[in-house]
């Protein structure tokens, strides 16, 4: 059991913040159920619970604005309280040299370790606009870095750049109880040289499309006792190019899935992208009965919504399947064939 303010949720490709805004309202309901005053809960949600990253500065600005407006909805004085949502644009610094870092006047508890860590941050963030939330860090002492930054009052461009690298670097190193995102879609042919070389080396099992890479990245960001949720193209469930990724995912647990098929979004009337949405646990739960809602045969957004509500009301509908994930490994290529009968398996 843990306090609600310890529950951390991240959207690593937040766009303009739609998921974070929805999550804000969910957290507000949780805090109110615990008897917390809405104005206090609004501050806690912004400071403790919600985190977001993006490579697009304009998207970040929209997310920041949306989060502050959610806070203002419940707390009229929140704009005067020097509260900053934990949403950031990924730094895209030109190379900051070791010589420049040595000119900093920060008073770090461990100066040698700080110099080493700052150099590691600067080296990777020089590719920030290409790699975004795919950047990972391990072993960096952020407490040491933050202690030095807090003691310093300078606001030079270099100081500001270092501060941003530390803030975002810490978000990329820590674990979250909940990861949730609508990831970017980009086939390998659309990737520039920096991104292509990086994913070939770091994500060989999902490198054919960014949404597959983000499935792996979000799992890494999520605590083993937590959950992560995504909406993606459904290609990873079946195509041979994602077979190694499926084998990795079958070492985890699909809690539930809505297989949406085409025309899942009201505002994109003629869209034919095949999509699926799922909740996953990074831990493997043997013989777990996952639930799969098959909406691919229903023609449009409205009908899919109607059928979803019917399935929530009654789990006896014939398009809701319950199956054990272990079965997928018994089929050549390990497709996510949740509708297949026991006889065929």
N, C-alpha and C positions, 0 to 999 in steps of 0.2 A: 504494500500500500504506500502511495506517495502523495504529497500535496499537489493540488491541481496546478499550482504555479510552476511546478517542476516539469510539467508535460510540454515537450518541445515539438513543434510541427514546422517542417520546411517545405517550401516549393522552390526547387533549384532552377526553374525556368518560368518565373512567375508572370511574365508578360505584364499586363496592366493590373494584375492583382485580383482577378475574379475569384480564384479559389481561396485566397487569403481572406477576402471580404466575407465569403460564405463561412469559412472556418471561424472568423471573428464571432459571428452570430451563434454558432454552435458552442463555442467556449463561453459566451455570455449566458446561454441557457444552463450550462454546467455550473458556472459560478453562482447564478441565482438559485439553482437547486440546492447549493450548499449554504445559502443564506447571505451571500456577499452582496453589498450594495452595488448597483450598476455602475456608479461613477468610479468606485474603487476597482471593480472588475475590469473596466475599460483600460485603466492604467496598467493593470497586471497583464492583460492580454497583449498589449503593445510592447511591454518591456520584457515579459518572461516567456510567452507562449508561441508567438508567430515569428517566422523567419522567412526571408525571400531573397532570391538572387536573379539577376538577368544580365545579359551582355549589352542590352539596348538602354541607353541613358534615358530616352523619352519614356520607354515602358516603365523604368524605375521611377521616374518622376510621377507618372500616373498612379503607380502602386503606392508610393509614399503619400500622395494626396488622398487616395481612397482610404488608406489606413487611418490617417489623421481625421478624416471626416467621419469614419465609423466611431472613432474615439469621441469626437465632438457630439455625436448623436446621443451618447450616454453621459457625457461629462462636459458641461458647457465651459468649464475653466481649463480644459486640457491643453489648449493652445498656449496658455501662459505658463505651463509647468516645465518647460524645457525637456519634454519627453520626445524621444525619437524612435520611430518604429525600426525594428531590426530588418529593414529591407535595404539592399545595396545593389549598385551596379558593379560588376566585376572590374577591378582595376585593369587598365590596359596601358601600363607605364612603359615608356621607352626605357631602354636599359639604364638602370641606376647603378653606377659603378661602385666598387668597393671603396675607392678614394672618396667619393661623395658621401657614402655612409659613415666614413670615419670623421667627417666634418660635423656630424650631428652632435648636439650637446646634451642628449638625453642621459639621465643618470640611472642606468640599469643596475639592478642588484648583481647581475653577472654580465659584465660588458662583453667578454669574449664570446659567450654563447649568443648574446643578442646580435653581435655583428655577423656571426655565422648564420643565424636564423634569418636576419633581414636580407642577407645576400641570397639565401635560398628563395625567399619570397619574391625578391626583385627579379631574379632570373626567370622564374616561372610566370610571373605576372606580366613580363614583357610580351607574352603571347596570350594575355587575358582575353582580348577581343575575339580570338580564334577558338580558344578552348573553353572559356566560360566555366561553368560548374563542373566540367570534367576534370579540372585541376584538383589534385589531391595533395595533402600534406600529412606528414607523420613525424612525430618526435620534436616538433617545434614548441618551445616553452613560451606560450603566449602570456602566461602570468608575469614572467620576467619582462617581456616586451611591454605589456600594458602598464606595469608599475613605472617603468621609465617614461612612457608617454604621458601618464597622468601627472608626473612631477614637472613636466616641461610646459612652458607657457608660450613658446615661440609659435608663430603661425606662418612660417615661410612655405613656399610651394613644396619644397622637399619634405618638410615636416608633415604637411597635409597628405602628401603622397604616401609617406611611410605609415601614417595613422590609418589611412584607408586600407593599405595592404594588410595591416595587422587585424583590423576589424573583419575583413572578408576572409582572410586566411584562417582565422579561428573558426568561422562558420563552416569552412570547407574541411576542417580537421575533425570537428566534434561530431558526435552521433546524436540522432533524433529518435524520439519515440514514434513519430509519424512522418512519413515522407509522402508527398502527393504532388503530382504534376501532370500537365498536358504537355508532353515534351516536343521539341522541334522535330520536324521530319526533313531529312535530307539524305538522299542516296549517296553512295561513295563517289559517284561521278561528279557530284556537285561540291565536293569538299576541296578546299585549297590545300596546298602542299603541306603546310604546318599541321593542319587538322588531320589530313589523311595519314601522314607519317605517325602522328601521335596515336590515332585509334588503331592502326595496324599493330603497333607495339603494345599498347595498353589494353585494347579491347578486341583481340583477334576473333573472338567467338560471336561478336555482334556488330562488327565493323561495316556491314553492308548498308546500314541505315542508322541515322542518329537516334530514332526512337528506341531501337534495340540497345544501343549504347547507353541510353539514359535508364533503361530498365536495370542494367548492371550497376550503373553509377548510383541510382537511388537506393538500391539494395545495400550498397556499401555504406551509404550515409545513415541507414536505419539500424537502430539497435536490434540485437538478435531477439529480444523479447517484444519488439514493436511490430508495426505494420507499415507497408507502403502500398499506395494505390495510384493507378495511372489509367489514362485513356490513350490507346495507341491504334495504329493500323493492325489488322489481325494477321499480317504476313508471318510474324514470328511463330504463330501457332502451327504452321503447316509447311512452310518452304524449307527446302533442304539447306539453304544458306544460313538458316537459323537453328539447325539441328543441334549444334554444340551448345548454343544458348539454352535450348529447351532442356537438354540434359542437366545443365546447371540449375535451371528453375525447378526441375523435378527433384532436386535435393533440398528444395524449399517447400512451401505449402501454399497452394492456391486456395484461399478461403472462400471466395466467390467470384463470379464473373457474369457480366451482362454482355453477351455476344450480339452487338448491335447491327452488324451488317451495314448496308448503305442507307443514306438519307436519315441519319440519326439526329441531324441538327436542323431545327426549324428554320433558322435564318439562311441556310444554304440549300435552297430548294432542290437543285438538280445534282447535288453532290453525290458521287458514286464511290467515295473512299470507303473501304470495308473497315469498320472500327470495332474495337472491343474494349471494355472497361473492367478492371479487376482489382481485387484486394489480395495482397500477398503477405505471408509471414516469412521472414528470412530463415526461420527455424523449420526443420523437417519434422512434421507431425505424422507419424506412421498411421496409416489407415484412416486418415481424416476424411470425413464425408463432405467434400466441397460441393457447393451449389452453383449451377450454371443455368442462366436464363438465356434461351435461344430465341432471339428476336429477328433473325436474318430473313425470315419468310414474311414479315409484316412490312407493308409497303412504305409507310411514311412515319414521320416523327410523331404525329398525333396518335396513330395506331400503336406504335411501340410504347408510348407513354401509357396508353390505356391498358395494354397487355401487361405492362410492368406492375401497375396498380392491382390488376386482377391477381397476379402471382403473389403479391404481398398479402392480399386478403386471403388467398387460399393456395397452399403449396401443392394442391392436387392437379394443377393445370398440366397439360401434356407437353408444354414447351419448357418446363422447369425440370432439370436433370440433377440428380445427386449421384456423384461417383467418387471413387477413391483414386487419387492421382497416381498411385503405384501402377494402375492399369496401363497408363500411357506408355510406359517403358516396355511393355510387352508387344507393342505394335512397331513394326519397322519404321525407323525415323523418329519415333517418339512424338507423333503429332498430338496436339491437345484435342483428342477426339472424344469429348465428354459424352456424346450422344450414342456411342457405340455400345451394343448389347454385350452382356456377359458371355453369351454364346459365341459371338464373333471373336471376342478376346481369347 
